[in-house]
Amino acid sequence: MRTSLKIILIGTGFFLFLLLFGIAKSFDGIGGLIGILLMIGFYAGAKAIWKYNPEKKEDSSSHELDKS
């Protein structure tokens, strides 16, 4: 995946995080817990997007068996 696409996806995720965080802040009692979970989820998602590299796939069927 190209770097520019990764940055766009992370930016979109950050926008959604801010939107959901704002909605969670409007509720008094549960806003803090949901906010923490949203932050952890955004961080994990951004990290997964940044590390994703489809070109390094290893095909498990390409291994040859040693039959000697």
Rosetta blueprint (number, residue, H / E / L):
1 M L
2 R L
3 T H
4 S H
5 L H
6 K H
7 I H
8 I H
9 L H
10 I H
11 G H
12 T H
13 G H
14 F H
15 F H
16 L H
17 F H
18 L H
19 L H
20 L H
21 F H
22 G H
23 I H
24 A H
25 K H
26 S H
27 F L
28 D L
29 G L
30 I L
31 G H
32 G H
33 L H
34 I H
35 G H
36 I H
37 L H
38 L H
39 M H
40 I H
41 G H
42 F H
43 Y H
44 A H
45 G H
46 A H
47 K H
48 A H
49 I H
50 W H
51 K H
52 Y L
53 N L
54 P H
55 E H
56 K H
57 K L
58 E L
59 D L
60 S H
61 S H
62 S H
63 H L
64 E L
65 L L
66 D L
67 K L
68 S L
